[in-house]
Amino acid sequence: MADQKLVEKSDKASQLTLGFGLGQTEPLAGSSESVGKKKAATKSNSKPGSGKAPRTRATAESMAKQQREISVSEFFAKNSHLLGFDNKRKALLTTVKEAVDNSLDACEEAGILPEVEIWVKQTDTDRFSVRIRDNGPGIVKNQIPNVFGKLLYGSKFHRLKMSRGQQGIGISAAGMYGLITTGKPIQIISRTSSRAVAHLYKLAIDTKKNRPDIIKDEAIEVDFPHGTEVTIELVASYNKGRQSVEEYIELTAIANPHATLILHPPVGATLDLQRGTDELPDETKEIKPHPYGIELGTMIKMAKDTEHQKLGAFLTGEFSRVSPAVAKSVCAKAGVTTATWVSGMETPVIEKLYRVLQDTKLKAPSTNCLAPIGVEAILAGLLKGIKAEFYTASTRPPSVYRGNPFQIEVGLAYGGELGRDRHDENPDEEKGKREPAQARVIRFANRVPLLYQQSSCCTFKSVLETKWNNYTLSQSSGAMPRGPLVILVHMASVWVPFISEGKEAIADYDEIRKEVKLGISECARRLGTLLKRKKKKSDFAKRRDVFTRYIDEVVEATRSITTFNKEDFRQSLIALSQNYTAAADMEFDDHGKVIKKAKPGNDLGLANTVVVNRDEETDGPEALFEDDAPKKVANVSLKQSKKKKKRRK
Amino acid sequence: MADQKLVEKSDKASQLTLGFGLGQTEPLAGSSESVGKKKAATKSNSKPGSGKAPRTRATAESMAKQQREISVSEFFAKNSHLLGFDNKRKALLTTVKEAVDNSLDACEEAGILPEVEIWVKQTDTDRFSVRIRDNGPGIVKNQIPNVFGKLLYGSKFHRLKMSRGQQGIGISAAGMYGLITTGKPIQIISRTSSRAVAHLYKLAIDTKKNRPDIIKDEAIEVDFPHGTEVTIELVASYNKGRQSVEEYIELTAIANPHATLILHPPVGATLDLQRGTDELPDETKEIKPHPYGIELGTMIKMAKDTEHQKLGAFLTGEFSRVSPAVAKSVCAKAGVTTATWVSGMETPVIEKLYRVLQDTKLKAPSTNCLAPIGVEAILAGLLKGIKAEFYTASTRPPSVYRGNPFQIEVGLAYGGELGRDRHDENPDEEKGKREPAQARVIRFANRVPLLYQQSSCCTFKSVLETKWNNYTLSQSSGAMPRGPLVILVHMASVWVPFISEGKEAIADYDEIRKEVKLGISECARRLGTLLKRKKKKSDFAKRRDVFTRYIDEVVEATRSITTFNKEDFRQSLIALSQNYTAAADMEFDDHGKVIKKAKPGNDLGLANTVVVNRDEETDGPEALFEDDAPKKVANVSLKQSKKKKKRRK
């Protein structure tokens, strides 16, 4: 319907191209005419007699009349792809994602272990009704219309603290998309406590004015003590596999082991992912902006808006890590004092102060605004979700970009069943090719899985830039490494710089890329060690094979010389072979030296790494080698991992 | 400054990772403690005695207090990377780009041949002042504050017509970025005619309220009769090469041969690109939305907002291509009449009408809203800017995505000097590799060069998806083709779906990708023909070489048999060889058949293709072979191309 060719004879532009392979037979009189016209073009650009209407000339006045304000909802309605509504499949995912993100955020802030239930029902061809209910704290009645019926409205934008939502766009945008495509309003039921009565709203967003139209507003009885339920009907399509709602829910469970997630798909069995731990992530604290990260203009603005009157109070009160002593010394260097009135400061003075602050040594921002997933949870998640042989994870120390604290976590899973079915899974792979499939990257930002725009993502670029050949994986220049490998990357930050409002990929800041690459290298180094050892082991095994293969011939050959017990001789040769190639059963360190074999067992006394021997069908992870990292490190208890596995089944 | 590591002992998150390769020596008491804590976690999540402060529990009420409206300027100030201000280098380019785009749009609307002059001056370390002046129609005084000091304000958003600007964000965002980074307001001088007095404004954008703060507002004398001059001071960096302001200006000249562009860089010579043609692009007309493209919700909204009272008038008046006859039949099928009152229609009735409309055969939208560059201008631009051997171009017929008409144009340049210096130019290429460099893609949207986010661009993905091996170019799976090749892609549309507000790449709509691929195939087929012929020619030349190499030996060998004139014999052998391998001098068609050699000359009587023999140092393009397309096609006059080249020197 939106794809038909337009070949109108009256249109000059298309005439120029009509001849290209379309087999038109009419003579194109217009063509030569148009070339002739071009030659006859005059500076004045008026072409009397050329058959064209004279050009309408806009003036400053006529153009001024067209100038209008654009409402932010109009803007995003027209640019719905910016919000993740490019196509029907993605529309469904984005809708579920925005609602679930909000539910998880609300539960965590209220200290409630989240339980989110999702119903997806097909109502017509290409039409679905999506209902998401959580056990969160609910939403105060008079806030509901703005939260769900207005873009750029929310509680998370103006604070520096890690959360899934940050823009105040997501859920209203999903409601708007539903309204635009089906004409149906968004429905919200919310109850703030078992003592309060629940309330139902139906809202349509007025895109021209970016404000909610209240369609229905009434008290209602519900069977849940507290929580919020959102229902949106939208044009969408439901698929399984990569980039599906299912994948999103499964990955969300990996990054949020404290959450119970239940999905009722339109067809097929319910996906019931019970929580794997009863501990909420660490509580995060809001922080003040750090002087290193802000821009000069922001500081000028802050000085204008502050409630503090004296410069000293302003500096210590509005910024992170500016102690009274620091404030005093900074003021002195800038030629002012802590008693200077903020309101009387001119721009050049603030600029001086700004420059002094940038050159002053300050403590890095506090990082209790962040709650990383943690290596244990990453390993547990990978163990549960991916049947590999080797698992490792690493949480980087916090770092800063543009003044925003952030923290990178990386996990790797390698081998096992990953190599076996990847060829079917990977749609990019052409059949008949013998190259192993490309590695898969699983991306998270503030515990939310990112499923689209992978190639634009800073984390993906970091994977490409890593020299995987150094870790014995095959990789052609500028491409993904090849092999049975899954790479998990998580960025936790008070403000994740997404490349679009749809929050599908992380923007490519140097500081972030550097940290991701360091995290990947840490994990890849451990993997490289395993692979090198495996290679050495297989080299020795080959040597033994060659020797063993000739034992029978040697036995035959020597028989003709003298008589002796053939069987005895063979056995002694086999013993000899096993003795000389015993190395094939040994473990070797990085430099090929024999190391004492680690005892297989349930306690993984080693750094953030789990190895499962899937070939021998053992039923649990096994410690294979010691990590090459320094000794004083946090350990992963296998028991815990196993417990989690069981719990989350 | 923004990259320091944060290793705080008080922070649990960082403790977990302290050991990783950083060589810390202190014992990490906290580590095991934290693991212990995890094990002790209880369902209630309150951990008395664990040493942590009790968790603060947000309630619906406390959360409601934090809910706030977010101004669109605040949003984009925090997300400056969405607008193309991710880094200092890009900030400079984006600022120039937004101003130049506006200038070109204004000139064209007013029917003025554009002349845009740009000054970039360094004012401090990392600080530049950018001034852009055009000869456009100027801006009415009272519109200036909103146009430059408010995001989402403009004349181009609400109409369906091709233009460079479309969002009403660009130039205000550049001014906002300047203000945020340097504290300096944006300065605008505008004059609407030689009879009017010029006016100067200095504006700071109030980000909290998204409205202009007027700093200065005065009449001023200027030496230009009409036009606008914008000055922005910003934190930036100035570089040459790829993705630089220079590249942007040069590419803009290729796509806008009617514009004169003059750049005064902070150092080095002025870049003076005079226009190559005095003809403005075809005037574009505003169109109404086409019923095929709109969403149901939009139609409901239109029915609510329309000034038409009767359904017939509404349908014919507010949509493209709905004639009174079509309106009548659509109404009948939907169970209403053209005399039905629009205001009384319920949603289900509109939905019925909408569905009937989608199933009704309608003429495709008019395409006089588009002004493609045209094959002549693309070829002229490529000939001027790129020293290749082979050039071809193609303008596709218009098509439609989401109801928006669009048109794709593709140009190819191959061989010549492209192969010679690409290894230095391409930063991705590692030294010492013998593979030819990857092809380069030059992207345009509504005549504006796109320099960033290439890998996310629909045009780039189309290049990757093209099977270049079919056209005898080397390409590994999922990668760019390799060879001395430049691929130009232009999308002209009433609404280009950019992947972000920074307008750096085109979103990946199926309809668009399909058209781009068809355009590329058209051009690549012609290139493939050339390359196959070249190969055949070189095969014959090799045969001759072998034969010639042995002539002397044959002469020597036969001498011993009998006496004869050695020189005569050699000459006759050479003649023989030339006769038998004359094919090496011939031209061959696709199937290896000899074709009559086209006469080299100045008139290129062939389809949209130019071949320049750079090896023989001829000074002009030469017609080498006939195109395989049907005969009735628009021709490219070489004379014109040469004229353009000379003019634009």
Chai-1 contact restraints between the chains, C-beta under 6 A:
chainA,res_idxA,chainB,res_idxB,connection_type,confidence,min_distance_angstrom,max_distance_angstrom,comment,restraint_id
A,M1,B,Y292,contact,1.0,0.0,6.0,A-B,restraint_1
A,A2,B,Y292,contact,1.0,0.0,6.0,A-B,restraint_2
A,A2,B,V400,contact,1.0,0.0,6.0,A-B,restraint_3
A,A2,B,Y401,contact,1.0,0.0,6.0,A-B,restraint_4
A,A2,B,E511,contact,1.0,0.0,6.0,A-B,restraint_5
A,D3,B,E511,contact,1.0,0.0,6.0,A-B,restraint_6
A,Q4,B,A364,contact,1.0,0.0,6.0,A-B,restraint_7
A,K5,B,P397,contact,1.0,0.0,6.0,A-B,restraint_8
A,L6,B,A364,contact,1.0,0.0,6.0,A-B,restraint_9
A,L6,B,T367,contact,1.0,0.0,6.0,A-B,restraint_10
A,L6,B,P398,contact,1.0,0.0,6.0,A-B,restraint_11
A,V7,B,P397,contact,1.0,0.0,6.0,A-B,restraint_12
A,D11,B,T367,contact,1.0,0.0,6.0,A-B,restraint_13
A,A13,B,P372,contact,1.0,0.0,6.0,A-B,restraint_14
A,S14,B,P397,contact,1.0,0.0,6.0,A-B,restraint_15
A,L16,B,T395,contact,1.0,0.0,6.0,A-B,restraint_16
A,L16,B,A634,contact,1.0,0.0,6.0,A-B,restraint_17
A,T17,B,T395,contact,1.0,0.0,6.0,A-B,restraint_18
A,T17,B,P397,contact,1.0,0.0,6.0,A-B,restraint_19
A,G19,B,P630,contact,1.0,0.0,6.0,A-B,restraint_20
A,G19,B,K632,contact,1.0,0.0,6.0,A-B,restraint_21
A,G19,B,V633,contact,1.0,0.0,6.0,A-B,restraint_22
A,F20,B,S394,contact,1.0,0.0,6.0,A-B,restraint_23
A,F20,B,E522,contact,1.0,0.0,6.0,A-B,restraint_24
A,F20,B,A629,contact,1.0,0.0,6.0,A-B,restraint_25
A,G21,B,A629,contact,1.0,0.0,6.0,A-B,restraint_26
A,G23,B,P630,contact,1.0,0.0,6.0,A-B,restraint_27
A,L28,B,K632,contact,1.0,0.0,6.0,A-B,restraint_28
A,S31,B,A634,contact,1.0,0.0,6.0,A-B,restraint_29
A,A41,B,D278,contact,1.0,0.0,6.0,A-B,restraint_30
A,A41,B,E279,contact,1.0,0.0,6.0,A-B,restraint_31
A,K43,B,D278,contact,1.0,0.0,6.0,A-B,restraint_32
A,N45,B,L280,contact,1.0,0.0,6.0,A-B,restraint_33
A,R55,B,G111,contact,1.0,0.0,6.0,A-B,restraint_34
A,R55,B,E283,contact,1.0,0.0,6.0,A-B,restraint_35
A,R57,B,A110,contact,1.0,0.0,6.0,A-B,restraint_36
A,R57,B,G111,contact,1.0,0.0,6.0,A-B,restraint_37
A,A58,B,E109,contact,1.0,0.0,6.0,A-B,restraint_38
A,A58,B,A110,contact,1.0,0.0,6.0,A-B,restraint_39
A,T59,B,P137,contact,1.0,0.0,6.0,A-B,restraint_40
A,A60,B,P137,contact,1.0,0.0,6.0,A-B,restraint_41
A,A60,B,G138,contact,1.0,0.0,6.0,A-B,restraint_42
A,A60,B,I139,contact,1.0,0.0,6.0,A-B,restraint_43
A,A60,B,V140,contact,1.0,0.0,6.0,A-B,restraint_44
A,A60,B,T192,contact,1.0,0.0,6.0,A-B,restraint_45
A,E61,B,V140,contact,1.0,0.0,6.0,A-B,restraint_46
A,M63,B,S155,contact,1.0,0.0,6.0,A-B,restraint_47
A,A64,B,V140,contact,1.0,0.0,6.0,A-B,restraint_48
A,A64,B,Q143,contact,1.0,0.0,6.0,A-B,restraint_49
A,Q66,B,S155,contact,1.0,0.0,6.0,A-B,restraint_50
A,Q67,B,Q143,contact,1.0,0.0,6.0,A-B,restraint_51
A,Q67,B,S155,contact,1.0,0.0,6.0,A-B,restraint_52
A,E69,B,Y153,contact,1.0,0.0,6.0,A-B,restraint_53
A,I70,B,L152,contact,1.0,0.0,6.0,A-B,restraint_54
A,I70,B,F157,contact,1.0,0.0,6.0,A-B,restraint_55
A,I70,B,G168,contact,1.0,0.0,6.0,A-B,restraint_56
A,V72,B,V72,contact,1.0,0.0,6.0,A-B,restraint_57
A,F75,B,L152,contact,1.0,0.0,6.0,A-B,restraint_58
A,H81,B,P497,contact,1.0,0.0,6.0,A-B,restraint_59
A,H81,B,A507,contact,1.0,0.0,6.0,A-B,restraint_60
A,E109,B,A58,contact,1.0,0.0,6.0,A-B,restraint_61
A,A110,B,R57,contact,1.0,0.0,6.0,A-B,restraint_62
A,A110,B,A58,contact,1.0,0.0,6.0,A-B,restraint_63
A,G111,B,R55,contact,1.0,0.0,6.0,A-B,restraint_64
A,G111,B,R57,contact,1.0,0.0,6.0,A-B,restraint_65
A,P137,B,T59,contact,1.0,0.0,6.0,A-B,restraint_66
A,P137,B,A60,contact,1.0,0.0,6.0,A-B,restraint_67
A,G138,B,A60,contact,1.0,0.0,6.0,A-B,restraint_68
A,I139,B,A60,contact,1.0,0.0,6.0,A-B,restraint_69
A,V140,B,A60,contact,1.0,0.0,6.0,A-B,restraint_70
A,V140,B,E61,contact,1.0,0.0,6.0,A-B,restraint_71
A,V140,B,A64,contact,1.0,0.0,6.0,A-B,restraint_72
A,Q143,B,A64,contact,1.0,0.0,6.0,A-B,restraint_73
A,Q143,B,Q67,contact,1.0,0.0,6.0,A-B,restraint_74
A,L152,B,I70,contact,1.0,0.0,6.0,A-B,restraint_75
A,L152,B,F75,contact,1.0,0.0,6.0,A-B,restraint_76
A,Y153,B,E69,contact,1.0,0.0,6.0,A-B,restraint_77
A,S155,B,M63,contact,1.0,0.0,6.0,A-B,restraint_78
A,S155,B,Q66,contact,1.0,0.0,6.0,A-B,restraint_79
A,S155,B,Q67,contact,1.0,0.0,6.0,A-B,restraint_80
A,F157,B,I70,contact,1.0,0.0,6.0,A-B,restraint_81
A,G168,B,I70,contact,1.0,0.0,6.0,A-B,restraint_82
A,L179,B,G297,contact,1.0,0.0,6.0,A-B,restraint_83
A,I180,B,E295,contact,1.0,0.0,6.0,A-B,restraint_84
A,I180,B,G297,contact,1.0,0.0,6.0,A-B,restraint_85
A,T181,B,E295,contact,1.0,0.0,6.0,A-B,restraint_86
A,G183,B,L296,contact,1.0,0.0,6.0,A-B,restraint_87
A,G183,B,G297,contact,1.0,0.0,6.0,A-B,restraint_88
A,G183,B,I300,contact,1.0,0.0,6.0,A-B,restraint_89
A,G183,B,T347,contact,1.0,0.0,6.0,A-B,restraint_90
A,T192,B,A60,contact,1.0,0.0,6.0,A-B,restraint_91
A,D278,B,A41,contact,1.0,0.0,6.0,A-B,restraint_92
A,D278,B,K43,contact,1.0,0.0,6.0,A-B,restraint_93
A,E279,B,A41,contact,1.0,0.0,6.0,A-B,restraint_94
A,L280,B,N45,contact,1.0,0.0,6.0,A-B,restraint_95
A,E283,B,R55,contact,1.0,0.0,6.0,A-B,restraint_96
A,Y292,B,M1,contact,1.0,0.0,6.0,A-B,restraint_97
A,Y292,B,A2,contact,1.0,0.0,6.0,A-B,restraint_98
A,E295,B,I180,contact,1.0,0.0,6.0,A-B,restraint_99
A,E295,B,T181,contact,1.0,0.0,6.0,A-B,restraint_100
A,L296,B,G183,contact,1.0,0.0,6.0,A-B,restraint_101
A,G297,B,L179,contact,1.0,0.0,6.0,A-B,restraint_102
A,G297,B,I180,contact,1.0,0.0,6.0,A-B,restraint_103
A,G297,B,G183,contact,1.0,0.0,6.0,A-B,restraint_104
A,I300,B,G183,contact,1.0,0.0,6.0,A-B,restraint_105
A,T347,B,G183,contact,1.0,0.0,6.0,A-B,restraint_106
A,A364,B,Q4,contact,1.0,0.0,6.0,A-B,restraint_107
A,A364,B,L6,contact,1.0,0.0,6.0,A-B,restraint_108
A,T367,B,L6,contact,1.0,0.0,6.0,A-B,restraint_109
A,T367,B,D11,contact,1.0,0.0,6.0,A-B,restraint_110
A,P372,B,A13,contact,1.0,0.0,6.0,A-B,restraint_111
A,T395,B,L16,contact,1.0,0.0,6.0,A-B,restraint_112
A,T395,B,T17,contact,1.0,0.0,6.0,A-B,restraint_113
A,P397,B,K5,contact,1.0,0.0,6.0,A-B,restraint_114
A,P397,B,V7,contact,1.0,0.0,6.0,A-B,restraint_115
A,P397,B,S14,contact,1.0,0.0,6.0,A-B,restraint_116
A,P397,B,T17,contact,1.0,0.0,6.0,A-B,restraint_117
A,P398,B,L6,contact,1.0,0.0,6.0,A-B,restraint_118
A,P398,B,S14,contact,1.0,0.0,6.0,A-B,restraint_119
A,V400,B,A2,contact,1.0,0.0,6.0,A-B,restraint_120
A,Y401,B,A2,contact,1.0,0.0,6.0,A-B,restraint_121
A,R402,B,A2,contact,1.0,0.0,6.0,A-B,restraint_122
A,D428,B,G478,contact,1.0,0.0,6.0,A-B,restraint_123
A,S455,B,S455,contact,1.0,0.0,6.0,A-B,restraint_124
A,S456,B,S456,contact,1.0,0.0,6.0,A-B,restraint_125
A,P497,B,H81,contact,1.0,0.0,6.0,A-B,restraint_126
A,S500,B,S500,contact,1.0,0.0,6.0,A-B,restraint_127
A,A507,B,H81,contact,1.0,0.0,6.0,A-B,restraint_128
A,E511,B,A2,contact,1.0,0.0,6.0,A-B,restraint_129
A,E511,B,D3,contact,1.0,0.0,6.0,A-B,restraint_130
A,E522,B,F20,contact,1.0,0.0,6.0,A-B,restraint_131
A,A629,B,F20,contact,1.0,0.0,6.0,A-B,restraint_132
A,A629,B,G21,contact,1.0,0.0,6.0,A-B,restraint_133
A,P630,B,G19,contact,1.0,0.0,6.0,A-B,restraint_134
A,K632,B,G19,contact,1.0,0.0,6.0,A-B,restraint_135
A,K632,B,L28,contact,1.0,0.0,6.0,A-B,restraint_136
A,V633,B,G19,contact,1.0,0.0,6.0,A-B,restraint_137
A,A634,B,L16,contact,1.0,0.0,6.0,A-B,restraint_138
A,A634,B,S31,contact,1.0,0.0,6.0,A-B,restraint_139
